[in-house]
Amino acid sequence: MLAHCLNKKETIIKDFKVFEKIRLPRTTKIVNTSWTLGKVAQLTNPILTTLRNFALKMTPQSINERQMDFLFDIEF
């Protein structure tokens, strides 16, 4: 993405501002999702861990695929 922005032949400052504007919402979503999943993964309450494990088993593969698509689908 950075290389794409730098190829626009604007000033470097403008190119980096465009890069930041494009990337910030995406990276914010990734960080927030990662933080939430990390908290859920570290649950120690036996009832909550049982619920978490059940929910993960019942999650359709299509949801996991959608999350992966979001991570790897980069539009220029």
C-alpha positions, -999 to +999 in steps of 0.1 A: +000+000+000+028+024+008+045+017-025+012+024-042+008+057-025+044+067-032+040+059-069+014+087-072+043+112-077+030+137-052+052+151-025+063+125+001+044+143+028+011+141+008+018+105-001+022+095+035-009+114+045-029+095+018-013+062+031-023+070+067-058+080+056-063+048+037-047+024+063-058+038+096-094+026+096-083-009+084-055-012+109-077+001+137-102-026+130-075-053+129-060-041+162-094-039+180-105-073+168-072-089+178-074-073+213-110-086+217-101-121+205-070-121+228-092-113+258-116-141+249-088-166+244-074-158+278-106-164+298-100-185+329-136-188+343-146-224+336-182-215+326-170-188+302-143-210+287-169-237+281-192-212+264-163-198+243-152-233+232-188-242+223-192-210+203-160-216+184-171-251+175-204-238+163-190-209+143-196-216+105-165-219+084-179-190+062-174-166+091-137-175+095-133-172+057-149-138+057-124-126+085-095-140+065-108-123+033-108-090+052-072-095+063-059-104+028-081-084+005-061-052-001-075-028-026-054-001-041 
